[in-house]
Amino acid sequence: AVDRPYTKDGSREADFIPCVTWGKTSETIGNYVHKGQRLLVEGRLQIRRYDAKDGSKRWVTEVIVNHAEFIERKEQTSQQPAPQSMESFGQQVPFDEEIPF
């Protein structure tokens, strides 16, 4: 789930994006991640079409995960509220205006 950066009518909204993993990545996530724990995922967006049982055409958009990274420990999930912005993920690095090329 990804929280939207705005509220509509005073309520929070989120988008639930299906993520597909294979191999060791899916095994690790299945063994060590629980509902509500945040992950950082990298991958490609895949849009595919299929025919439903009723004959209608359906579209699915999903992320095919190439890399997943734990960004919090299990203990943090139950003790701290979820951050509302990216600033909470680490330290800000100063911008160097000199370009090396």
MODELLER restraints for C-alpha pairs under 7 A, 6 or more apart:
rsr = mdl.restraints
at = mdl.atoms
rsr.add(forms.Gaussian(group=physical.xy_distance, feature=features.Distance(at['CA:1:A'], at['CA:14:A']), mean=6.07, stdev=0.5))
rsr.add(forms.Gaussian(group=physical.xy_distance, feature=features.Distance(at['CA:1:A'], at['CA:15:A']), mean=5.45, stdev=0.5))
rsr.add(forms.Gaussian(group=physical.xy_distance, feature=features.Distance(at['CA:1:A'], at['CA:16:A']), mean=4.28, stdev=0.5))
rsr.add(forms.Gaussian(group=physical.xy_distance, feature=features.Distance(at['CA:1:A'], at['CA:17:A']), mean=6.15, stdev=0.5))
rsr.add(forms.Gaussian(group=physical.xy_distance, feature=features.Distance(at['CA:2:A'], at['CA:14:A']), mean=5.31, stdev=0.5))
rsr.add(forms.Gaussian(group=physical.xy_distance, feature=features.Distance(at['CA:2:A'], at['CA:15:A']), mean=5.20, stdev=0.5))
rsr.add(forms.Gaussian(group=physical.xy_distance, feature=features.Distance(at['CA:2:A'], at['CA:16:A']), mean=6.39, stdev=0.5))
rsr.add(forms.Gaussian(group=physical.xy_distance, feature=features.Distance(at['CA:3:A'], at['CA:13:A']), mean=6.12, stdev=0.5))
rsr.add(forms.Gaussian(group=physical.xy_distance, feature=features.Distance(at['CA:3:A'], at['CA:14:A']), mean=4.23, stdev=0.5))
rsr.add(forms.Gaussian(group=physical.xy_distance, feature=features.Distance(at['CA:3:A'], at['CA:15:A']), mean=6.45, stdev=0.5))
rsr.add(forms.Gaussian(group=physical.xy_distance, feature=features.Distance(at['CA:4:A'], at['CA:13:A']), mean=5.82, stdev=0.5))
rsr.add(forms.Gaussian(group=physical.xy_distance, feature=features.Distance(at['CA:4:A'], at['CA:14:A']), mean=5.42, stdev=0.5))
rsr.add(forms.Gaussian(group=physical.xy_distance, feature=features.Distance(at['CA:7:A'], at['CA:13:A']), mean=6.58, stdev=0.5))
rsr.add(forms.Gaussian(group=physical.xy_distance, feature=features.Distance(at['CA:17:A'], at['CA:62:A']), mean=6.37, stdev=0.5))
rsr.add(forms.Gaussian(group=physical.xy_distance, feature=features.Distance(at['CA:18:A'], at['CA:62:A']), mean=4.97, stdev=0.5))
rsr.add(forms.Gaussian(group=physical.xy_distance, feature=features.Distance(at['CA:18:A'], at['CA:63:A']), mean=6.39, stdev=0.5))
rsr.add(forms.Gaussian(group=physical.xy_distance, feature=features.Distance(at['CA:19:A'], at['CA:62:A']), mean=5.63, stdev=0.5))
rsr.add(forms.Gaussian(group=physical.xy_distance, feature=features.Distance(at['CA:19:A'], at['CA:63:A']), mean=4.67, stdev=0.5))
rsr.add(forms.Gaussian(group=physical.xy_distance, feature=features.Distance(at['CA:19:A'], at['CA:64:A']), mean=5.98, stdev=0.5))
rsr.add(forms.Gaussian(group=physical.xy_distance, feature=features.Distance(at['CA:19:A'], at['CA:65:A']), mean=6.49, stdev=0.5))
rsr.add(forms.Gaussian(group=physical.xy_distance, feature=features.Distance(at['CA:20:A'], at['CA:63:A']), mean=6.11, stdev=0.5))
rsr.add(forms.Gaussian(group=physical.xy_distance, feature=features.Distance(at['CA:20:A'], at['CA:64:A']), mean=4.92, stdev=0.5))
rsr.add(forms.Gaussian(group=physical.xy_distance, feature=features.Distance(at['CA:20:A'], at['CA:65:A']), mean=5.87, stdev=0.5))
rsr.add(forms.Gaussian(group=physical.xy_distance, feature=features.Distance(at['CA:21:A'], at['CA:64:A']), mean=6.36, stdev=0.5))
rsr.add(forms.Gaussian(group=physical.xy_distance, feature=features.Distance(at['CA:21:A'], at['CA:65:A']), mean=5.35, stdev=0.5))
rsr.add(forms.Gaussian(group=physical.xy_distance, feature=features.Distance(at['CA:37:A'], at['CA:74:A']), mean=6.93, stdev=0.5))
rsr.add(forms.Gaussian(group=physical.xy_distance, feature=features.Distance(at['CA:37:A'], at['CA:77:A']), mean=5.98, stdev=0.5))
rsr.add(forms.Gaussian(group=physical.xy_distance, feature=features.Distance(at['CA:38:A'], at['CA:71:A']), mean=6.32, stdev=0.5))
rsr.add(forms.Gaussian(group=physical.xy_distance, feature=features.Distance(at['CA:38:A'], at['CA:72:A']), mean=6.56, stdev=0.5))
rsr.add(forms.Gaussian(group=physical.xy_distance, feature=features.Distance(at['CA:39:A'], at['CA:68:A']), mean=6.64, stdev=0.5))
rsr.add(forms.Gaussian(group=physical.xy_distance, feature=features.Distance(at['CA:39:A'], at['CA:69:A']), mean=5.74, stdev=0.5))
rsr.add(forms.Gaussian(group=physical.xy_distance, feature=features.Distance(at['CA:39:A'], at['CA:70:A']), mean=5.04, stdev=0.5))
rsr.add(forms.Gaussian(group=physical.xy_distance, feature=features.Distance(at['CA:39:A'], at['CA:71:A']), mean=5.66, stdev=0.5))
rsr.add(forms.Gaussian(group=physical.xy_distance, feature=features.Distance(at['CA:40:A'], at['CA:68:A']), mean=5.67, stdev=0.5))
rsr.add(forms.Gaussian(group=physical.xy_distance, feature=features.Distance(at['CA:40:A'], at['CA:69:A']), mean=5.07, stdev=0.5))
rsr.add(forms.Gaussian(group=physical.xy_distance, feature=features.Distance(at['CA:40:A'], at['CA:70:A']), mean=6.45, stdev=0.5))
rsr.add(forms.Gaussian(group=physical.xy_distance, feature=features.Distance(at['CA:40:A'], at['CA:71:A']), mean=6.50, stdev=0.5))
rsr.add(forms.Gaussian(group=physical.xy_distance, feature=features.Distance(at['CA:41:A'], at['CA:65:A']), mean=6.37, stdev=0.5))
rsr.add(forms.Gaussian(group=physical.xy_distance, feature=features.Distance(at['CA:41:A'], at['CA:67:A']), mean=5.78, stdev=0.5))
rsr.add(forms.Gaussian(group=physical.xy_distance, feature=features.Distance(at['CA:41:A'], at['CA:68:A']), mean=4.40, stdev=0.5))
rsr.add(forms.Gaussian(group=physical.xy_distance, feature=features.Distance(at['CA:41:A'], at['CA:69:A']), mean=6.36, stdev=0.5))
rsr.add(forms.Gaussian(group=physical.xy_distance, feature=features.Distance(at['CA:42:A'], at['CA:65:A']), mean=5.72, stdev=0.5))
rsr.add(forms.Gaussian(group=physical.xy_distance, feature=features.Distance(at['CA:42:A'], at['CA:66:A']), mean=5.73, stdev=0.5))
rsr.add(forms.Gaussian(group=physical.xy_distance, feature=features.Distance(at['CA:42:A'], at['CA:67:A']), mean=5.15, stdev=0.5))
rsr.add(forms.Gaussian(group=physical.xy_distance, feature=features.Distance(at['CA:42:A'], at['CA:68:A']), mean=6.36, stdev=0.5))
rsr.add(forms.Gaussian(group=physical.xy_distance, feature=features.Distance(at['CA:43:A'], at['CA:63:A']), mean=6.08, stdev=0.5))
rsr.add(forms.Gaussian(group=physical.xy_distance, feature=features.Distance(at['CA:43:A'], at['CA:64:A']), mean=5.32, stdev=0.5))
rsr.add(forms.Gaussian(group=physical.xy_distance, feature=features.Distance(at['CA:43:A'], at['CA:65:A']), mean=4.27, stdev=0.5))
rsr.add(forms.Gaussian(group=physical.xy_distance, feature=features.Distance(at['CA:43:A'], at['CA:66:A']), mean=4.73, stdev=0.5))
rsr.add(forms.Gaussian(group=physical.xy_distance, feature=features.Distance(at['CA:43:A'], at['CA:67:A']), mean=6.66, stdev=0.5))
rsr.add(forms.Gaussian(group=physical.xy_distance, feature=features.Distance(at['CA:44:A'], at['CA:63:A']), mean=5.60, stdev=0.5))
rsr.add(forms.Gaussian(group=physical.xy_distance, feature=features.Distance(at['CA:44:A'], at['CA:64:A']), mean=5.34, stdev=0.5))
rsr.add(forms.Gaussian(group=physical.xy_distance, feature=features.Distance(at['CA:44:A'], at['CA:65:A']), mean=6.75, stdev=0.5))
rsr.add(forms.Gaussian(group=physical.xy_distance, feature=features.Distance(at['CA:45:A'], at['CA:62:A']), mean=5.90, stdev=0.5))
rsr.add(forms.Gaussian(group=physical.xy_distance, feature=features.Distance(at['CA:45:A'], at['CA:63:A']), mean=4.68, stdev=0.5))
rsr.add(forms.Gaussian(group=physical.xy_distance, feature=features.Distance(at['CA:45:A'], at['CA:64:A']), mean=6.33, stdev=0.5))
rsr.add(forms.Gaussian(group=physical.xy_distance, feature=features.Distance(at['CA:46:A'], at['CA:61:A']), mean=5.72, stdev=0.5))
rsr.add(forms.Gaussian(group=physical.xy_distance, feature=features.Distance(at['CA:46:A'], at['CA:62:A']), mean=5.37, stdev=0.5))
rsr.add(forms.Gaussian(group=physical.xy_distance, feature=features.Distance(at['CA:46:A'], at['CA:63:A']), mean=6.03, stdev=0.5))
rsr.add(forms.Gaussian(group=physical.xy_distance, feature=features.Distance(at['CA:46:A'], at['CA:64:A']), mean=6.74, stdev=0.5))
rsr.add(forms.Gaussian(group=physical.xy_distance, feature=features.Distance(at['CA:47:A'], at['CA:59:A']), mean=6.97, stdev=0.5))
rsr.add(forms.Gaussian(group=physical.xy_distance, feature=features.Distance(at['CA:47:A'], at['CA:60:A']), mean=5.63, stdev=0.5))
rsr.add(forms.Gaussian(group=physical.xy_distance, feature=features.Distance(at['CA:47:A'], at['CA:61:A']), mean=4.45, stdev=0.5))
rsr.add(forms.Gaussian(group=physical.xy_distance, feature=features.Distance(at['CA:47:A'], at['CA:62:A']), mean=6.53, stdev=0.5))
rsr.add(forms.Gaussian(group=physical.xy_distance, feature=features.Distance(at['CA:48:A'], at['CA:59:A']), mean=5.75, stdev=0.5))
rsr.add(forms.Gaussian(group=physical.xy_distance, feature=features.Distance(at['CA:48:A'], at['CA:60:A']), mean=5.41, stdev=0.5))
rsr.add(forms.Gaussian(group=physical.xy_distance, feature=features.Distance(at['CA:48:A'], at['CA:61:A']), mean=6.65, stdev=0.5))
rsr.add(forms.Gaussian(group=physical.xy_distance, feature=features.Distance(at['CA:49:A'], at['CA:57:A']), mean=6.86, stdev=0.5))
rsr.add(forms.Gaussian(group=physical.xy_distance, feature=features.Distance(at['CA:49:A'], at['CA:58:A']), mean=5.61, stdev=0.5))
rsr.add(forms.Gaussian(group=physical.xy_distance, feature=features.Distance(at['CA:49:A'], at['CA:59:A']), mean=4.51, stdev=0.5))
rsr.add(forms.Gaussian(group=physical.xy_distance, feature=features.Distance(at['CA:49:A'], at['CA:60:A']), mean=6.33, stdev=0.5))
rsr.add(forms.Gaussian(group=physical.xy_distance, feature=features.Distance(at['CA:50:A'], at['CA:57:A']), mean=5.84, stdev=0.5))
rsr.add(forms.Gaussian(group=physical.xy_distance, feature=features.Distance(at['CA:50:A'], at['CA:58:A']), mean=5.40, stdev=0.5))
rsr.add(forms.Gaussian(group=physical.xy_distance, feature=features.Distance(at['CA:50:A'], at['CA:59:A']), mean=6.54, stdev=0.5))
rsr.add(forms.Gaussian(group=physical.xy_distance, feature=features.Distance(at['CA:51:A'], at['CA:57:A']), mean=4.61, stdev=0.5))
rsr.add(forms.Gaussian(group=physical.xy_distance, feature=features.Distance(at['CA:51:A'], at['CA:58:A']), mean=6.08, stdev=0.5))
rsr.add(forms.Gaussian(group=physical.xy_distance, feature=features.Distance(at['CA:52:A'], at['CA:58:A']), mean=6.54, stdev=0.5))
